[in-house]
Amino acid sequence: MTFHLSDGKILDFNDQRLFASCGLWMTGASFPLSRIRPEPEELTLEQFRFLLAAKKTKIKPLLLDQTFISGIGNLYAAECLFRARIHARTQRQ
């Protein structure tokens, strides 16, 4: 998909893995900002621990849940868990 911007620049959207979607917002429409969750680099360790403490689920699906934390995809979740030496199926108690 190609967007021709008003300043003459072009923005190309190309999702090679075919997971993404694109939507059109009509003028005056608003996005519910309450649904946007912080990205990992926006959280302190203490804030992340606080968010985790309220959850009792497997860690990898939780990291992939964009309503829990934004911006972590499958590859990043797998790499983070590998580096932390946490098995992906580990469940919070």
N, C-alpha and C positions, 0 to 999 in steps of 0.2 A: 504494500500500500504506500502510496506517495502523497505527501501533503505539500502543497505549494503555499508557502507562508506569505503574508502581506508585505514583508520586507524583501521579497524576491528569493529568499532562501528556500531550500527544499529539504524536507524531513522524510526519510524513508523508514518504513516499519517493515521488518522482515523477520518473521519468526520461523527459523529453520526446523525447529522441533515440533511446531504446530500445536503448542500448548496455550498460546496467548489469544486474547480476544481484543477487539477494538469496538468502542461504542461512540455514538455521537450524542453530545449533550446539546439540547436546544437552548437558545438564548433565554436566560432567566432561570434555568434549571440549576439546582444546587446539589452538591454531593454531601451526604451526611458525614461531616467531619468526625462525629463521635465514633465512627466505625474504623477510622484510621488508627492503627496501633504503632507504637514506636519501633524504630529499627534498632538492631542490636547495638550499634555504636552510640545510640542516644540514651542508653541505660547504664547506670552504674551497676556494679556487682550486687550491691545491696538491693537495688530495685528489682533486678532480675531474680534474686533469691526470693523476694517478697511475692513476685508473680508466680514463681514455681511452687511456693508453699501452699497455694490455694488449689493446686491441681493434683489429681490422683489418676493419672493416665500414663500411657507409654510415652517416653520422652521424644522419640523421633516424630510421631504424628503431631505431638504438641508443638514442636519447633516448626513444623510445616504449616500449622494452623495460622493463617494470616490475621485471624481475629484475636490471636494471642500475642503475636509479635510479627511485624512486617518484614518482608525482604529476605526470608530464609527459604531457599529452594532445596530440592532433594540433595543435590551435590554438596551444597554448603552444610546442610544438616549432617550428612554422612561424614564429611571431613571434620566438622567440629566434634562430633561424638567420637570419632576415631582418635583424634588428638587428645581428647579428654579421657580416653580409655573407658568409655561408657558404651555398653552394648545397646544397639538401637531399640531392642525390645524391652529394655529396662523400664519397669513401671514404678512410678512414685508411690510410696507407701503412705 
